[in-house]
Amino acid sequence: MSNVEKETPNITPPSKWVDLYGDYLYRFALSRLKNPEIASDCVQDTFLAGIKALDRFDGRLDIKYWLRGIMRNKIVDQIRKSIKTQTVDISKEDEALMESMWYKYSGIATTNPDPWEFNPRKQFDNKEFWVVFKECVETLKNPIKQAFILKMLEDQTTEEVCKVMDISPNYLWVLLHRAREQLKIVLKEKWLTIDS
């Protein structure tokens, strides 16, 4: 028995982590990274980091959720790495959007986007809606999808998302605007046909 295990006898020893938590952590990573190979690497990195940090484990959380917390940081690192390797072209549509932002903040009125044809808030408790919504989110392309998931679904602050994605708040606003516009179109196609 190692010194670490003697100091923290009430936790599951690292030798059992793969069997007990490997599948759970893999599914968690895969649901966010969408790449089996990268998700697998992320699990391995999490176990290694967990072993190195085990002396700091205070027992307030179940070890499973403590490892998931470490994994969240590994996932953020992976997203940051993938964002830095992607090239982003700002289309004329985005340039126009940025210009309209300038008009908005300078006090010059701009047109509002078309309203949604249904109220998503009324569908909050509808399980079928959330299945379709998840499918619609999956149709978004990165970095739009990553920005939407981090900000809107994981409820991270603008500052946190910008730090993770290494982007400016203005560009995050552009990505979120594009995500909403694209989701509005896809939801209209997928949900209204089911709902009607």
VOGU-3710 file (C-alpha; in Angstrom, 3 decimals, decimal comma):
1> msnveketpn> 0,000/0,000/0,000  1,435/3,387/-0,962  1,831/6,369/1,351  -0,983/8,141/-0,482  -3,383/5,296/0,154  -2,377/5,158/3,873  -3,097/8,884/4,281  -6,530/8,619/2,633  -7,866/5,136/3,532  -11,524/5,977/2,804
11> itppskwvdl> -11,088/6,475/-0,933  -11,029/4,013/-3,778  -7,411/3,146/-4,607  -6,142/4,310/-8,023  -5,626/0,691/-9,098  -9,452/0,331/-9,269  -10,243/3,650/-10,965  -10,174/2,302/-14,529  -12,681/-0,452/-13,719  -14,974/1,707/-11,607
21> ygdylyrfal> -14,868/5,091/-13,336  -13,322/4,555/-16,771  -16,583/4,120/-18,701  -18,281/7,006/-16,894  -15,404/9,404/-17,575  -15,071/8,235/-21,173  -18,771/8,900/-21,865  -18,466/12,303/-20,197  -15,439/13,231/-22,335  -16,951/11,837/-25,538
31> srlknpeias> -20,185/13,799/-25,041  -18,148/17,014/-25,039  -15,271/16,279/-27,405  -17,108/14,095/-29,985  -13,876/12,281/-30,829  -13,323/8,766/-29,392  -9,532/8,918/-29,595  -9,255/12,332/-27,955  -11,834/11,320/-25,311  -9,784/8,211/-24,490
41> dcvqdtflag> -6,598/10,282/-24,167  -8,486/12,695/-21,938  -9,487/9,844/-19,589  -5,883/8,679/-19,336  -4,679/12,232/-18,656  -7,365/12,560/-15,967  -6,256/9,388/-14,185  -2,615/10,486/-14,274  -3,467/13,946/-12,955  -5,687/12,374/-10,285
51> ikaldrfdgr> -2,865/10,122/-9,064  -0,480/13,084/-8,918  -3,018/15,220/-7,031  -4,371/12,492/-4,746  -2,610/13,943/-1,700  -4,791/17,067/-2,137  -8,048/15,070/-2,204  -10,006/16,163/0,882  -12,876/13,667/0,704  -15,644/16,269/0,430
61> ldikywlrgi> -16,702/14,795/-2,944  -17,003/11,214/-4,055  -13,770/10,347/-5,879  -15,794/9,799/-9,092  -16,924/13,437/-9,140  -13,510/14,694/-8,050  -12,039/12,929/-11,101  -14,777/14,428/-13,278  -13,728/17,869/-12,043  -10,153/17,159/-13,127
71> mrnkivdqir> -11,484/15,910/-16,459  -13,424/19,148/-17,040  -10,103/20,990/-16,947  -8,589/18,492/-19,379  -11,566/18,962/-21,718  -11,194/22,744/-21,537  -7,490/22,388/-22,398  -8,394/20,187/-25,373  -11,039/22,631/-26,620  -8,587/25,507/-26,275
81> ksiktqtvdi> -5,985/23,524/-28,223  -8,443/22,659/-31,016  -9,675/26,271/-31,269  -6,120/27,552/-31,695  -5,506/25,153/-34,583  -8,698/26,135/-36,438  -8,758/28,950/-38,926  -11,751/31,221/-38,726  -13,021/33,211/-41,664  -15,208/36,157/-40,830
91> skedealmes> -17,856/36,311/-43,511  -19,470/39,435/-44,878  -22,509/38,526/-42,797  -20,377/38,646/-39,643  -18,757/41,897/-40,691  -22,225/43,367/-41,128  -23,158/42,023/-37,718  -20,127/43,619/-36,103  -21,004/46,876/-37,824  -24,580/46,656/-36,542
101> mwykysgiat> -23,177/46,136/-33,025  -21,277/49,391/-33,414  -24,497/51,123/-34,475  -26,359/49,615/-31,536  -23,835/50,846/-28,999  -23,489/54,220/-30,667  -27,227/54,814/-30,185  -28,337/54,347/-33,792  -31,339/52,012/-34,051  -31,014/48,722/-35,893
111> tnpdpwefnp> -33,606/46,184/-36,980  -34,453/43,308/-34,665  -34,211/39,691/-35,893  -37,403/37,933/-36,944  -39,276/36,476/-33,944  -39,315/32,733/-33,296  -42,382/30,977/-34,679  -42,816/29,097/-31,397  -41,852/29,821/-27,813  -38,951/27,592/-26,670
121> rkqfdnkefw> -39,674/28,488/-23,020  -43,078/26,780/-23,272  -41,313/23,573/-24,381  -39,008/23,497/-21,321  -40,665/20,462/-19,694  -41,242/18,606/-22,960  -38,754/15,686/-23,127  -39,276/15,201/-26,868  -38,301/18,812/-27,458  -34,977/18,349/-25,663
131> vvfkecvetl> -34,137/15,299/-27,795  -34,747/17,351/-30,940  -32,926/20,348/-29,455  -29,828/18,219/-28,768  -29,897/16,962/-32,377  -30,138/20,564/-33,571  -27,161/21,646/-31,443  -25,134/18,809/-32,984  -25,723/20,335/-36,445  -23,785/23,465/-35,453
141> knpikqafil> -20,169/23,616/-36,582  -17,233/24,595/-34,403  -16,395/27,114/-33,062  -20,077/28,140/-33,017  -21,139/24,896/-31,320  -18,418/25,084/-28,662  -19,283/28,687/-27,832  -23,003/27,851/-27,534  -22,422/24,768/-25,374  -20,005/26,493/-23,016
151> kmledqttee> -22,038/29,682/-22,618  -25,648/28,556/-22,918  -25,687/24,896/-21,865  -22,836/24,759/-19,351  -23,708/28,270/-18,117  -20,135/29,543/-18,058  -19,550/33,277/-17,825  -18,502/35,303/-20,846  -15,074/35,730/-19,288  -14,680/31,960/-18,765
161> vckvmdispn> -15,771/31,117/-22,310  -13,480/33,744/-23,826  -10,573/32,413/-21,785  -11,268/28,785/-22,765  -11,704/29,580/-26,453  -9,062/32,331/-26,505  -11,436/34,786/-28,200  -12,718/38,293/-27,535  -16,164/38,997/-26,010  -17,211/40,622/-29,304
171> ylwvllhrar> -16,339/37,506/-31,269  -18,160/35,353/-28,688  -21,224/37,538/-29,249  -20,929/36,929/-33,007  -20,657/33,154/-32,484  -23,663/33,079/-30,150  -25,709/35,183/-32,554  -24,895/32,807/-35,394  -25,717/29,804/-33,168  -29,135/31,231/-32,308
181> eqlkivlkek> -29,919/32,066/-35,917  -28,886/28,598/-37,125  -30,763/26,872/-34,284  -33,860/28,889/-35,078  -33,805/27,567/-38,659  -33,070/23,947/-37,719  -35,588/23,900/-34,864  -38,217/25,339/-37,177  -37,587/22,491/-39,630  -37,316/19,670/-37,080
191> wltids> -39,617/20,663/-34,229  -42,482/22,399/-35,955  -42,960/19,417/-38,254  -43,175/17,102/-35,205  -45,235/19,524/-33,122  -47,846/20,232/-35,790
//
